[in-house]
Amino acid sequence: MEVFEFVKETILELSDIGESDLTPQLKLVDLGLDSLDYVQIQVAVKKKYGVQIRPEVYVSGKVQTLGDFCEYIESSRIVEADTAN
C-alpha cells in the first residue's frame, strides 16, 4: 500500500484529521478538504507517480473512498507506464 501511505501523509500535512481516522474506507467527502487541498494532493501525486487526476474521477462517483482514490492512482500508474513503453 505504498500509494495509500503517500496519500495519507499528504493529507495529514493538509488537515487536522487524526492519522487513525485515515483508513481506506473513509469517504473523501468526510475528509473536510477544500478544493485547494485537492489540488495540492493532485500535484503531489503527479510529481510522485506521474498520474494526472482528472476532475471527472470525483464527479463520476467511481472514486468515493480513500481506498478507491488510491486504487485509481495505482491503476492509472500501471496504464501510463504501459503506454510509455
PyMOL Python script that loads the backbone (N, CA, C, O; Angstrom):
from pymol import cmd

cmd.read_pdbstr("""\
ATOM      1  N   MET A   1       0.835  -1.204   0.000  1.00  0.00           N
ATOM      2  CA  MET A   1       0.000   0.000   0.000  1.00  0.00           C
ATOM      3  C   MET A   1       0.870   1.254   0.000  1.00  0.00           C
ATOM      4  O   MET A   1       0.605   2.195   0.749  1.00  0.00           O
ATOM      5  N   GLU A   2       1.885   1.270  -0.820  1.00  0.00           N
ATOM      6  CA  GLU A   2       2.757   2.435  -0.917  1.00  0.00           C
ATOM      7  C   GLU A   2       1.976   3.697  -1.270  1.00  0.00           C
ATOM      8  O   GLU A   2       2.212   4.754  -0.685  1.00  0.00           O
ATOM      9  N   VAL A   3       1.051   3.595  -2.218  1.00  0.00           N
ATOM     10  CA  VAL A   3       0.271   4.752  -2.643  1.00  0.00           C
ATOM     11  C   VAL A   3      -0.578   5.262  -1.479  1.00  0.00           C
ATOM     12  O   VAL A   3      -0.643   6.468  -1.239  1.00  0.00           O
ATOM     13  N   PHE A   4      -1.224   4.353  -0.758  1.00  0.00           N
ATOM     14  CA  PHE A   4      -2.052   4.756   0.376  1.00  0.00           C
ATOM     15  C   PHE A   4      -1.219   5.521   1.407  1.00  0.00           C
ATOM     16  O   PHE A   4      -1.654   6.559   1.907  1.00  0.00           O
ATOM     17  N   GLU A   5      -0.043   5.023   1.721  1.00  0.00           N
ATOM     18  CA  GLU A   5       0.812   5.689   2.714  1.00  0.00           C
ATOM     19  C   GLU A   5       1.218   7.084   2.247  1.00  0.00           C
ATOM     20  O   GLU A   5       1.255   8.020   3.045  1.00  0.00           O
ATOM     21  N   PHE A   6       1.520   7.225   0.960  1.00  0.00           N
ATOM     22  CA  PHE A   6       1.889   8.530   0.419  1.00  0.00           C
ATOM     23  C   PHE A   6       0.722   9.496   0.493  1.00  0.00           C
ATOM     24  O   PHE A   6       0.880  10.630   0.944  1.00  0.00           O
ATOM     25  N   VAL A   7      -0.450   9.054   0.052  1.00  0.00           N
ATOM     26  CA  VAL A   7      -1.641   9.906   0.076  1.00  0.00           C
ATOM     27  C   VAL A   7      -1.994  10.267   1.517  1.00  0.00           C
ATOM     28  O   VAL A   7      -2.350  11.410   1.806  1.00  0.00           O
ATOM     29  N   LYS A   8      -1.898   9.313   2.398  1.00  0.00           N
ATOM     30  CA  LYS A   8      -2.189   9.539   3.814  1.00  0.00           C
ATOM     31  C   LYS A   8      -1.270  10.617   4.393  1.00  0.00           C
ATOM     32  O   LYS A   8      -1.740  11.533   5.068  1.00  0.00           O
ATOM     33  N   GLU A   9       0.013  10.514   4.138  1.00  0.00           N
ATOM     34  CA  GLU A   9       0.966  11.511   4.632  1.00  0.00           C
ATOM     35  C   GLU A   9       0.671  12.895   4.055  1.00  0.00           C
ATOM     36  O   GLU A   9       0.779  13.903   4.753  1.00  0.00           O
ATOM     37  N   THR A  10       0.302  12.935   2.789  1.00  0.00           N
ATOM     38  CA  THR A  10      -0.029  14.207   2.144  1.00  0.00           C
ATOM     39  C   THR A  10      -1.253  14.836   2.798  1.00  0.00           C
ATOM     40  O   THR A  10      -1.271  16.038   3.060  1.00  0.00           O
ATOM     41  N   ILE A  11      -2.268  14.030   3.060  1.00  0.00           N
ATOM     42  CA  ILE A  11      -3.486  14.530   3.707  1.00  0.00           C
ATOM     43  C   ILE A  11      -3.188  14.992   5.128  1.00  0.00           C
ATOM     44  O   ILE A  11      -3.712  16.018   5.562  1.00  0.00           O
ATOM     45  N   LEU A  12      -2.371  14.267   5.848  1.00  0.00           N
ATOM     46  CA  LEU A  12      -2.016  14.654   7.222  1.00  0.00           C
ATOM     47  C   LEU A  12      -1.348  16.027   7.262  1.00  0.00           C
ATOM     48  O   LEU A  12      -1.538  16.787   8.212  1.00  0.00           O
ATOM     49  N   GLU A  13      -0.569  16.341   6.232  1.00  0.00           N
ATOM     50  CA  GLU A  13       0.078  17.648   6.152  1.00  0.00           C
ATOM     51  C   GLU A  13      -0.917  18.767   5.897  1.00  0.00           C
ATOM     52  O   GLU A  13      -0.666  19.919   6.254  1.00  0.00           O
ATOM     53  N   LEU A  14      -2.051  18.432   5.277  1.00  0.00           N
ATOM     54  CA  LEU A  14      -3.023  19.447   4.873  1.00  0.00           C
ATOM     55  C   LEU A  14      -4.191  19.628   5.844  1.00  0.00           C
ATOM     56  O   LEU A  14      -4.902  20.631   5.777  1.00  0.00           O
ATOM     57  N   SER A  15      -4.388  18.681   6.729  1.00  0.00           N
ATOM     58  CA  SER A  15      -5.617  18.712   7.531  1.00  0.00           C
ATOM     59  C   SER A  15      -5.352  18.419   9.002  1.00  0.00           C
ATOM     60  O   SER A  15      -4.234  18.111   9.415  1.00  0.00           O
ATOM     61  N   ASP A  16      -6.413  18.526   9.761  1.00  0.00           N
ATOM     62  CA  ASP A  16      -6.362  18.223  11.197  1.00  0.00           C
ATOM     63  C   ASP A  16      -6.895  16.825  11.491  1.00  0.00           C
ATOM     64  O   ASP A  16      -7.127  16.478  12.649  1.00  0.00           O
ATOM     65  N   ILE A  17      -7.087  16.034  10.459  1.00  0.00           N
ATOM     66  CA  ILE A  17      -7.624  14.689  10.634  1.00  0.00           C
ATOM     67  C   ILE A  17      -6.583  13.831  11.350  1.00  0.00           C
ATOM     68  O   ILE A  17      -5.394  13.894  11.039  1.00  0.00           O
ATOM     69  N   GLY A  18      -7.037  13.037  12.299  1.00  0.00           N
ATOM     70  CA  GLY A  18      -6.136  12.139  13.006  1.00  0.00           C
ATOM     71  C   GLY A  18      -5.684  11.004  12.110  1.00  0.00           C
ATOM     72  O   GLY A  18      -6.443  10.519  11.270  1.00  0.00           O
ATOM     73  N   GLU A  19      -4.451  10.588  12.295  1.00  0.00           N
ATOM     74  CA  GLU A  19      -3.891   9.529  11.458  1.00  0.00           C
ATOM     75  C   GLU A  19      -4.716   8.249  11.520  1.00  0.00           C
ATOM     76  O   GLU A  19      -4.877   7.562  10.511  1.00  0.00           O
ATOM     77  N   SER A  20      -5.237   7.929  12.699  1.00  0.00           N
ATOM     78  CA  SER A  20      -6.014   6.700  12.852  1.00  0.00           C
ATOM     79  C   SER A  20      -7.353   6.768  12.118  1.00  0.00           C
ATOM     80  O   SER A  20      -7.967   5.734  11.851  1.00  0.00           O
ATOM     81  N   ASP A  21      -7.809   7.984  11.790  1.00  0.00           N
ATOM     82  CA  ASP A  21      -9.068   8.143  11.057  1.00  0.00           C
ATOM     83  C   ASP A  21      -8.896   7.934   9.555  1.00  0.00           C
ATOM     84  O   ASP A  21      -9.873   7.710   8.841  1.00  0.00           O
ATOM     85  N   LEU A  22      -7.667   8.006   9.081  1.00  0.00           N
ATOM     86  CA  LEU A  22      -7.408   7.862   7.647  1.00  0.00           C
ATOM     87  C   LEU A  22      -7.292   6.393   7.277  1.00  0.00           C
ATOM     88  O   LEU A  22      -6.210   5.807   7.300  1.00  0.00           O
ATOM     89  N   THR A  23      -8.427   5.823   6.940  1.00  0.00           N
ATOM     90  CA  THR A  23      -8.500   4.423   6.539  1.00  0.00           C
ATOM     91  C   THR A  23      -8.942   4.347   5.084  1.00  0.00           C
ATOM     92  O   THR A  23      -9.507   5.310   4.566  1.00  0.00           O
ATOM     93  N   PRO A  24      -8.701   3.241   4.422  1.00  0.00           N
ATOM     94  CA  PRO A  24      -9.161   3.101   3.036  1.00  0.00           C
ATOM     95  C   PRO A  24     -10.681   3.243   2.886  1.00  0.00           C
ATOM     96  O   PRO A  24     -11.162   3.587   1.806  1.00  0.00           O
ATOM     97  N   GLN A  25     -11.432   2.987   3.942  1.00  0.00           N
ATOM     98  CA  GLN A  25     -12.892   3.060   3.880  1.00  0.00           C
ATOM     99  C   GLN A  25     -13.438   4.482   4.056  1.00  0.00           C
ATOM    100  O   GLN A  25     -14.620   4.723   3.813  1.00  0.00           O
ATOM    101  N   LEU A  26     -12.593   5.417   4.474  1.00  0.00           N
ATOM    102  CA  LEU A  26     -13.029   6.784   4.723  1.00  0.00           C
ATOM    103  C   LEU A  26     -13.491   7.435   3.429  1.00  0.00           C
ATOM    104  O   LEU A  26     -12.773   7.429   2.429  1.00  0.00           O
ATOM    105  N   LYS A  27     -14.685   7.993   3.454  1.00  0.00           N
ATOM    106  CA  LYS A  27     -15.212   8.680   2.267  1.00  0.00           C
ATOM    107  C   LYS A  27     -14.470  10.001   2.074  1.00  0.00           C
ATOM    108  O   LYS A  27     -14.171  10.703   3.040  1.00  0.00           O
ATOM    109  N   LEU A  28     -14.178  10.329   0.819  1.00  0.00           N
ATOM    110  CA  LEU A  28     -13.459  11.555   0.509  1.00  0.00           C
ATOM    111  C   LEU A  28     -14.204  12.786   1.015  1.00  0.00           C
ATOM    112  O   LEU A  28     -13.581  13.739   1.484  1.00  0.00           O
ATOM    113  N   VAL A  29     -15.529  12.771   0.924  1.00  0.00           N
ATOM    114  CA  VAL A  29     -16.308  13.918   1.396  1.00  0.00           C
ATOM    115  C   VAL A  29     -16.159  14.125   2.896  1.00  0.00           C
ATOM    116  O   VAL A  29     -16.348  15.237   3.389  1.00  0.00           O
ATOM    117  N   ASP A  30     -15.822  13.069   3.624  1.00  0.00           N
ATOM    118  CA  ASP A  30     -15.649  13.169   5.072  1.00  0.00           C
ATOM    119  C   ASP A  30     -14.274  13.696   5.478  1.00  0.00           C
ATOM    120  O   ASP A  30     -14.016  13.907   6.663  1.00  0.00           O
ATOM    121  N   LEU A  31     -13.395  13.909   4.505  1.00  0.00           N
ATOM    122  CA  LEU A  31     -12.074  14.444   4.808  1.00  0.00           C
ATOM    123  C   LEU A  31     -12.144  15.917   5.215  1.00  0.00           C
ATOM    124  O   LEU A  31     -11.290  16.402   5.957  1.00  0.00           O
ATOM    125  N   GLY A  32     -13.156  16.617   4.730  1.00  0.00           N
ATOM    126  CA  GLY A  32     -13.294  18.030   5.049  1.00  0.00           C
ATOM    127  C   GLY A  32     -12.267  18.915   4.354  1.00  0.00           C
ATOM    128  O   GLY A  32     -11.953  20.005   4.832  1.00  0.00           O
ATOM    129  N   LEU A  33     -11.746  18.446   3.228  1.00  0.00           N
ATOM    130  CA  LEU A  33     -10.758  19.214   2.482  1.00  0.00           C
ATOM    131  C   LEU A  33     -11.443  20.177   1.530  1.00  0.00           C
ATOM    132  O   LEU A  33     -12.555  19.919   1.071  1.00  0.00           O
ATOM    133  N   ASP A  34     -10.780  21.285   1.235  1.00  0.00           N
ATOM    134  CA  ASP A  34     -11.333  22.213   0.249  1.00  0.00           C
ATOM    135  C   ASP A  34     -10.677  21.968  -1.111  1.00  0.00           C
ATOM    136  O   ASP A  34      -9.800  21.115  -1.245  1.00  0.00           O
ATOM    137  N   SER A  35     -11.111  22.722  -2.105  1.00  0.00           N
ATOM    138  CA  SER A  35     -10.625  22.479  -3.466  1.00  0.00           C
ATOM    139  C   SER A  35      -9.118  22.712  -3.582  1.00  0.00           C
ATOM    140  O   SER A  35      -8.451  22.017  -4.348  1.00  0.00           O
ATOM    141  N   LEU A  36      -8.575  23.666  -2.845  1.00  0.00           N
ATOM    142  CA  LEU A  36      -7.134  23.896  -2.880  1.00  0.00           C
ATOM    143  C   LEU A  36      -6.368  22.699  -2.319  1.00  0.00           C
ATOM    144  O   LEU A  36      -5.304  22.342  -2.824  1.00  0.00           O
ATOM    145  N   ASP A  37      -6.919  22.085  -1.274  1.00  0.00           N
ATOM    146  CA  ASP A  37      -6.292  20.884  -0.712  1.00  0.00           C
ATOM    147  C   ASP A  37      -6.241  19.769  -1.753  1.00  0.00           C
ATOM    148  O   ASP A  37      -5.228  19.085  -1.898  1.00  0.00           O
ATOM    149  N   TYR A  38      -7.351  19.596  -2.477  1.00  0.00           N
ATOM    150  CA  TYR A  38      -7.381  18.554  -3.506  1.00  0.00           C
ATOM    151  C   TYR A  38      -6.377  18.843  -4.620  1.00  0.00           C
ATOM    152  O   TYR A  38      -5.750  17.928  -5.153  1.00  0.00           O
ATOM    153  N   VAL A  39      -6.230  20.117  -4.964  1.00  0.00           N
ATOM    154  CA  VAL A  39      -5.242  20.486  -5.981  1.00  0.00           C
ATOM    155  C   VAL A  39      -3.842  20.143  -5.485  1.00  0.00           C
ATOM    156  O   VAL A  39      -3.024  19.628  -6.247  1.00  0.00           O
ATOM    157  N   GLN A  40      -3.559  20.424  -4.212  1.00  0.00           N
ATOM    158  CA  GLN A  40      -2.247  20.101  -3.659  1.00  0.00           C
ATOM    159  C   GLN A  40      -2.000  18.591  -3.659  1.00  0.00           C
ATOM    160  O   GLN A  40      -0.882  18.145  -3.918  1.00  0.00           O
ATOM    161  N   ILE A  41      -3.029  17.814  -3.371  1.00  0.00           N
ATOM    162  CA  ILE A  41      -2.896  16.354  -3.424  1.00  0.00           C
ATOM    163  C   ILE A  41      -2.628  15.911  -4.859  1.00  0.00           C
ATOM    164  O   ILE A  41      -1.775  15.057  -5.102  1.00  0.00           O
ATOM    165  N   GLN A  42      -3.360  16.497  -5.809  1.00  0.00           N
ATOM    166  CA  GLN A  42      -3.177  16.141  -7.211  1.00  0.00           C
ATOM    167  C   GLN A  42      -1.765  16.457  -7.685  1.00  0.00           C
ATOM    168  O   GLN A  42      -1.157  15.667  -8.407  1.00  0.00           O
ATOM    169  N   VAL A  43      -1.243  17.609  -7.282  1.00  0.00           N
ATOM    170  CA  VAL A  43       0.116  17.995  -7.672  1.00  0.00           C
ATOM    171  C   VAL A  43       1.133  17.025  -7.068  1.00  0.00           C
ATOM    172  O   VAL A  43       2.076  16.608  -7.741  1.00  0.00           O
ATOM    173  N   ALA A  44       0.939  16.670  -5.805  1.00  0.00           N
ATOM    174  CA  ALA A  44       1.857  15.734  -5.147  1.00  0.00           C
ATOM    175  C   ALA A  44       1.832  14.372  -5.838  1.00  0.00           C
ATOM    176  O   ALA A  44       2.881  13.761  -6.045  1.00  0.00           O
ATOM    177  N   VAL A  45       0.644  13.898  -6.193  1.00  0.00           N
ATOM    178  CA  VAL A  45       0.504  12.607  -6.876  1.00  0.00           C
ATOM    179  C   VAL A  45       1.151  12.670  -8.261  1.00  0.00           C
ATOM    180  O   VAL A  45       1.817  11.724  -8.682  1.00  0.00           O
ATOM    181  N   LYS A  46       0.959  13.769  -8.956  1.00  0.00           N
ATOM    182  CA  LYS A  46       1.551  13.936 -10.284  1.00  0.00           C
ATOM    183  C   LYS A  46       3.080  13.907 -10.197  1.00  0.00           C
ATOM    184  O   LYS A  46       3.743  13.266 -11.013  1.00  0.00           O
ATOM    185  N   LYS A  47       3.636  14.612  -9.195  1.00  0.00           N
ATOM    186  CA  LYS A  47       5.097  14.635  -9.021  1.00  0.00           C
ATOM    187  C   LYS A  47       5.645  13.260  -8.658  1.00  0.00           C
ATOM    188  O   LYS A  47       6.667  12.831  -9.194  1.00  0.00           O
ATOM    189  N   LYS A  48       4.967  12.577  -7.752  1.00  0.00           N
ATOM    190  CA  LYS A  48       5.470  11.299  -7.240  1.00  0.00           C
ATOM    191  C   LYS A  48       5.253  10.144  -8.220  1.00  0.00           C
ATOM    192  O   LYS A  48       6.150   9.331  -8.442  1.00  0.00           O
ATOM    193  N   TYR A  49       4.051  10.083  -8.802  1.00  0.00           N
ATOM    194  CA  TYR A  49       3.683   8.912  -9.613  1.00  0.00           C
ATOM    195  C   TYR A  49       3.466   9.202 -11.098  1.00  0.00           C
ATOM    196  O   TYR A  49       3.310   8.274 -11.892  1.00  0.00           O
ATOM    197  N   GLY A  50       3.456  10.474 -11.477  1.00  0.00           N
ATOM    198  CA  GLY A  50       3.229  10.811 -12.876  1.00  0.00           C
ATOM    199  C   GLY A  50       1.799  10.588 -13.325  1.00  0.00           C
ATOM    200  O   GLY A  50       1.535  10.437 -14.518  1.00  0.00           O
ATOM    201  N   VAL A  51       0.871  10.567 -12.370  1.00  0.00           N
ATOM    202  CA  VAL A  51      -0.541  10.323 -12.681  1.00  0.00           C
ATOM    203  C   VAL A  51      -1.318  11.633 -12.615  1.00  0.00           C
ATOM    204  O   VAL A  51      -1.314  12.326 -11.597  1.00  0.00           O
ATOM    205  N   GLN A  52      -1.977  11.953 -13.710  1.00  0.00           N
ATOM    206  CA  GLN A  52      -2.838  13.134 -13.770  1.00  0.00           C
ATOM    207  C   GLN A  52      -4.238  12.727 -13.322  1.00  0.00           C
ATOM    208  O   GLN A  52      -4.856  11.857 -13.934  1.00  0.00           O
ATOM    209  N   ILE A  53      -4.736  13.347 -12.266  1.00  0.00           N
ATOM    210  CA  ILE A  53      -6.080  13.023 -11.766  1.00  0.00           C
ATOM    211  C   ILE A  53      -7.059  14.019 -12.360  1.00  0.00           C
ATOM    212  O   ILE A  53      -6.986  15.220 -12.103  1.00  0.00           O
ATOM    213  N   ARG A  54      -7.959  13.503 -13.144  1.00  0.00           N
ATOM    214  CA  ARG A  54      -8.940  14.346 -13.821  1.00  0.00           C
ATOM    215  C   ARG A  54     -10.154  14.584 -12.921  1.00  0.00           C
ATOM    216  O   ARG A  54     -10.534  13.702 -12.150  1.00  0.00           O
ATOM    217  N   PRO A  55     -10.766  15.770 -13.014  1.00  0.00           N
ATOM    218  CA  PRO A  55     -11.937  16.080 -12.168  1.00  0.00           C
ATOM    219  C   PRO A  55     -13.090  15.091 -12.340  1.00  0.00           C
ATOM    220  O   PRO A  55     -13.868  14.874 -11.411  1.00  0.00           O
ATOM    221  N   GLU A  56     -13.199  14.494 -13.522  1.00  0.00           N
ATOM    222  CA  GLU A  56     -14.281  13.539 -13.778  1.00  0.00           C
ATOM    223  C   GLU A  56     -14.232  12.354 -12.813  1.00  0.00           C
ATOM    224  O   GLU A  56     -15.251  11.717 -12.546  1.00  0.00           O
ATOM    225  N   VAL A  57     -13.048  12.071 -12.302  1.00  0.00           N
ATOM    226  CA  VAL A  57     -12.877  10.954 -11.374  1.00  0.00           C
ATOM    227  C   VAL A  57     -13.769  11.159 -10.149  1.00  0.00           C
ATOM    228  O   VAL A  57     -14.406  10.222  -9.668  1.00  0.00           O
ATOM    229  N   TYR A  58     -13.803  12.379  -9.661  1.00  0.00           N
ATOM    230  CA  TYR A  58     -14.620  12.677  -8.483  1.00  0.00           C
ATOM    231  C   TYR A  58     -16.101  12.744  -8.840  1.00  0.00           C
ATOM    232  O   TYR A  58     -16.949  12.210  -8.125  1.00  0.00           O
ATOM    233  N   VAL A  59     -16.396  13.405  -9.951  1.00  0.00           N
ATOM    234  CA  VAL A  59     -17.775  13.635 -10.355  1.00  0.00           C
ATOM    235  C   VAL A  59     -18.484  12.338 -10.743  1.00  0.00           C
ATOM    236  O   VAL A  59     -19.682  12.192 -10.502  1.00  0.00           O
ATOM    237  N   SER A  60     -17.763  11.413 -11.330  1.00  0.00           N
ATOM    238  CA  SER A  60     -18.355  10.175 -11.839  1.00  0.00           C
ATOM    239  C   SER A  60     -18.899   9.269 -10.731  1.00  0.00           C
ATOM    240  O   SER A  60     -19.778   8.442 -10.975  1.00  0.00           O
ATOM    241  N   GLY A  61     -18.378   9.428  -9.529  1.00  0.00           N
ATOM    242  CA  GLY A  61     -18.789   8.564  -8.433  1.00  0.00           C
ATOM    243  C   GLY A  61     -17.999   7.272  -8.358  1.00  0.00           C
ATOM    244  O   GLY A  61     -18.236   6.450  -7.472  1.00  0.00           O
ATOM    245  N   LYS A  62     -17.055   7.080  -9.286  1.00  0.00           N
ATOM    246  CA  LYS A  62     -16.222   5.873  -9.266  1.00  0.00           C
ATOM    247  C   LYS A  62     -15.278   5.877  -8.070  1.00  0.00           C
ATOM    248  O   LYS A  62     -14.929   4.827  -7.531  1.00  0.00           O
ATOM    249  N   VAL A  63     -14.876   7.072  -7.669  1.00  0.00           N
ATOM    250  CA  VAL A  63     -13.948   7.228  -6.555  1.00  0.00           C
ATOM    251  C   VAL A  63     -14.688   7.921  -5.422  1.00  0.00           C
ATOM    252  O   VAL A  63     -14.955   9.121  -5.478  1.00  0.00           O
ATOM    253  N   GLN A  64     -15.017   7.147  -4.392  1.00  0.00           N
ATOM    254  CA  GLN A  64     -15.753   7.713  -3.272  1.00  0.00           C
ATOM    255  C   GLN A  64     -14.987   7.638  -1.960  1.00  0.00           C
ATOM    256  O   GLN A  64     -15.206   8.452  -1.062  1.00  0.00           O
ATOM    257  N   THR A  65     -14.087   6.664  -1.847  1.00  0.00           N
ATOM    258  CA  THR A  65     -13.347   6.484  -0.598  1.00  0.00           C
ATOM    259  C   THR A  65     -11.861   6.720  -0.834  1.00  0.00           C
ATOM    260  O   THR A  65     -11.399   6.801  -1.972  1.00  0.00           O
ATOM    261  N   LEU A  66     -11.147   6.825   0.234  1.00  0.00           N
ATOM    262  CA  LEU A  66      -9.701   6.983   0.141  1.00  0.00           C
ATOM    263  C   LEU A  66      -9.073   5.761  -0.535  1.00  0.00           C
ATOM    264  O   LEU A  66      -8.122   5.893  -1.307  1.00  0.00           O
ATOM    265  N   GLY A  67      -9.601   4.594  -0.246  1.00  0.00           N
ATOM    266  CA  GLY A  67      -9.129   3.374  -0.893  1.00  0.00           C
ATOM    267  C   GLY A  67      -9.376   3.391  -2.394  1.00  0.00           C
ATOM    268  O   GLY A  67      -8.510   2.999  -3.176  1.00  0.00           O
ATOM    269  N   ASP A  68     -10.578   3.851  -2.803  1.00  0.00           N
ATOM    270  CA  ASP A  68     -10.888   3.976  -4.235  1.00  0.00           C
ATOM    271  C   ASP A  68      -9.897   4.918  -4.913  1.00  0.00           C
ATOM    272  O   ASP A  68      -9.403   4.647  -6.007  1.00  0.00           O
ATOM    273  N   PHE A  69      -9.621   6.021  -4.239  1.00  0.00           N
ATOM    274  CA  PHE A  69      -8.705   7.031  -4.765  1.00  0.00           C
ATOM    275  C   PHE A  69      -7.311   6.431  -4.985  1.00  0.00           C
ATOM    276  O   PHE A  69      -6.689   6.651  -6.025  1.00  0.00           O
ATOM    277  N   CYS A  70      -6.839   5.688  -4.014  1.00  0.00           N
ATOM    278  CA  CYS A  70      -5.513   5.065  -4.114  1.00  0.00           C
ATOM    279  C   CYS A  70      -5.486   3.986  -5.198  1.00  0.00           C
ATOM    280  O   CYS A  70      -4.495   3.849  -5.914  1.00  0.00           O
ATOM    281  N   GLU A  71      -6.562   3.230  -5.315  1.00  0.00           N
ATOM    282  CA  GLU A  71      -6.654   2.216  -6.377  1.00  0.00           C
ATOM    283  C   GLU A  71      -6.637   2.879  -7.748  1.00  0.00           C
ATOM    284  O   GLU A  71      -6.019   2.371  -8.684  1.00  0.00           O
ATOM    285  N   TYR A  72      -7.320   4.018  -7.862  1.00  0.00           N
ATOM    286  CA  TYR A  72      -7.327   4.757  -9.131  1.00  0.00           C
ATOM    287  C   TYR A  72      -5.901   5.187  -9.495  1.00  0.00           C
ATOM    288  O   TYR A  72      -5.474   5.034 -10.640  1.00  0.00           O
ATOM    289  N   ILE A  73      -5.173   5.722  -8.517  1.00  0.00           N
ATOM    290  CA  ILE A  73      -3.799   6.154  -8.766  1.00  0.00           C
ATOM    291  C   ILE A  73      -2.950   4.961  -9.198  1.00  0.00           C
ATOM    292  O   ILE A  73      -2.202   5.043 -10.172  1.00  0.00           O
ATOM    293  N   GLU A  74      -3.069   3.860  -8.474  1.00  0.00           N
ATOM    294  CA  GLU A  74      -2.283   2.661  -8.791  1.00  0.00           C
ATOM    295  C   GLU A  74      -2.596   2.136 -10.187  1.00  0.00           C
ATOM    296  O   GLU A  74      -1.681   1.820 -10.947  1.00  0.00           O
ATOM    297  N   SER A  75      -3.863   2.040 -10.528  1.00  0.00           N
ATOM    298  CA  SER A  75      -4.228   1.514 -11.853  1.00  0.00           C
ATOM    299  C   SER A  75      -3.828   2.487 -12.958  1.00  0.00           C
ATOM    300  O   SER A  75      -3.419   2.056 -14.037  1.00  0.00           O
ATOM    301  N   SER A  76      -3.937   3.780 -12.710  1.00  0.00           N
ATOM    302  CA  SER A  76      -3.531   4.779 -13.709  1.00  0.00           C
ATOM    303  C   SER A  76      -2.023   4.752 -13.898  1.00  0.00           C
ATOM    304  O   SER A  76      -1.520   4.946 -15.005  1.00  0.00           O
ATOM    305  N   ARG A  77      -1.324   4.514 -12.830  1.00  0.00           N
ATOM    306  CA  ARG A  77       0.137   4.425 -12.871  1.00  0.00           C
ATOM    307  C   ARG A  77       0.567   3.261 -13.772  1.00  0.00           C
ATOM    308  O   ARG A  77       1.507   3.392 -14.556  1.00  0.00           O
ATOM    309  N   ILE A  78      -0.111   2.150 -13.656  1.00  0.00           N
ATOM    310  CA  ILE A  78       0.187   0.968 -14.472  1.00  0.00           C
ATOM    311  C   ILE A  78      -0.130   1.248 -15.937  1.00  0.00           C
ATOM    312  O   ILE A  78       0.665   0.918 -16.817  1.00  0.00           O
ATOM    313  N   VAL A  79      -1.283   1.853 -16.204  1.00  0.00           N
ATOM    314  CA  VAL A  79      -1.691   2.169 -17.577  1.00  0.00           C
ATOM    315  C   VAL A  79      -0.719   3.139 -18.214  1.00  0.00           C
ATOM    316  O   VAL A  79      -0.296   2.948 -19.354  1.00  0.00           O
ATOM    317  N   GLU A  80      -0.360   4.187 -17.471  1.00  0.00           N
ATOM    318  CA  GLU A  80       0.560   5.191 -18.026  1.00  0.00           C
ATOM    319  C   GLU A  80       1.940   4.603 -18.269  1.00  0.00           C
ATOM    320  O   GLU A  80       2.606   4.985 -19.231  1.00  0.00           O
ATOM    321  N   ALA A  81       2.382   3.693 -17.428  1.00  0.00           N
ATOM    322  CA  ALA A  81       3.673   3.026 -17.631  1.00  0.00           C
ATOM    323  C   ALA A  81       3.629   2.163 -18.874  1.00  0.00           C
ATOM    324  O   ALA A  81       4.597   2.119 -19.633  1.00  0.00           O
ATOM    325  N   ASP A  82       2.502   1.466 -19.097  1.00  0.00           N
ATOM    326  CA  ASP A  82       2.356   0.618 -20.274  1.00  0.00           C
ATOM    327  C   ASP A  82       2.348   1.437 -21.564  1.00  0.00           C
ATOM    328  O   ASP A  82       2.933   1.024 -22.566  1.00  0.00           O
ATOM    329  N   THR A  83       1.690   2.588 -21.542  1.00  0.00           N
ATOM    330  CA  THR A  83       1.611   3.402 -22.750  1.00  0.00           C
ATOM    331  C   THR A  83       2.925   4.126 -23.035  1.00  0.00           C
ATOM    332  O   THR A  83       3.174   4.542 -24.166  1.00  0.00           O
ATOM    333  N   ALA A  84       3.764   4.278 -22.011  1.00  0.00           N
ATOM    334  CA  ALA A  84       5.057   4.923 -22.201  1.00  0.00           C
ATOM    335  C   ALA A  84       6.063   3.989 -22.891  1.00  0.00           C
ATOM    336  O   ALA A  84       7.041   4.444 -23.485  1.00  0.00           O
ATOM    337  N   ASN A  85       5.808   2.699 -22.805  1.00  0.00           N
ATOM    338  CA  ASN A  85       6.739   1.724 -23.396  1.00  0.00           C
ATOM    339  C   ASN A  85       6.363   1.359 -24.792  1.00  0.00           C
ATOM    340  O   ASN A  85       7.045   0.551 -25.424  1.00  0.00           O
TER     341      ASN A  85
END
""", "prot")
cmd.dss("prot")
cmd.show_as("cartoon", "prot")
cmd.util.cbc("prot")
cmd.orient("prot")
